[in-house]
Amino acid sequence: MVLIKTLVCLANSRKISGRCVAGMVDDDSGEWVRPVSARLNGEVSARERQYEDGMEPNVLDIVSVPLLRPQPHDFQSENWLLHPAYYWKKVGRIGWRGLLNLEQPPSALWVNGFSTYHGNDDRLPIEEVSTLSDSLRLIRITDLTLQVHVPGAAFGDQKRVLRAHFSHARHEHILRVTDPAYEQEYLAKSEGTYELGESFLTVSLGEPYEGYVYKLVAAIIERAKIQTGSRR
């Protein structure tokens, strides 16, 4: 049986060999849905997430997604198994005012106090996640700065990494960015910091890795870009 849920797409981020797509149901309920595949890590392939014309969802698209059943996995309570035999369908798009209606209260991003060498309040031990009720947040911030750097340079690794610096609910965060559009744009720039204006962030808890779960910026939505007509 196919169940259709209409979502405001709030993330289409990089995940292993595919994407992590997530959004809120377009009914003012605040319900999050993360469509996942039947593969081990649930990543969504290009074929599984495409529209009939071959395009794929952009952040802020309103999308009808064919699903099979809820498939919560540990702390990722929002997971739903997608139906791979049907196309997704774009039925509209929202702007900044629509985002304001979806904004969640500025509570702490789960558990704080655990940081990586280059991050800040950017991870939590696996044993801390058992009591969590969600793994996705949509937050609005005013002090977003993006950092392009080469964290492994001292060890011969010249790959650049993009991190987001911001404050939220009285905590300073430095989180890894997995938004492919912003990675493509900013990793082509010189090392340094870049200040952005008022923005929404979709923050997601990723898959467990070496004893920790990491907080990731899955999408960046700049107010200035929306108001100038950019797709993002």
Buried (B, 14 or more C-beta within 10 A) or exposed (E): EEEEBBBBBBBBBBBEEBBBBBBBBBEEEEEBBBBBBEEEBBBBEEEBBBBEEEEBBBBBBBBBBBBBEEBEBBBBBBBBBBBBEBBBBBEEBBEBEBBEEBEBEEEEBBBBEBBBEBBBBBBBEBEBBEEBEEBBBBBBBEBBEBBBBEBEEEEEEEEBBBBBBBEBEEEEBBBBBBBBBBBEBBEEEEEEEBEBEBBBBBBBBBBBEEEBBBBBBBBBBBBEBBEEEEEB
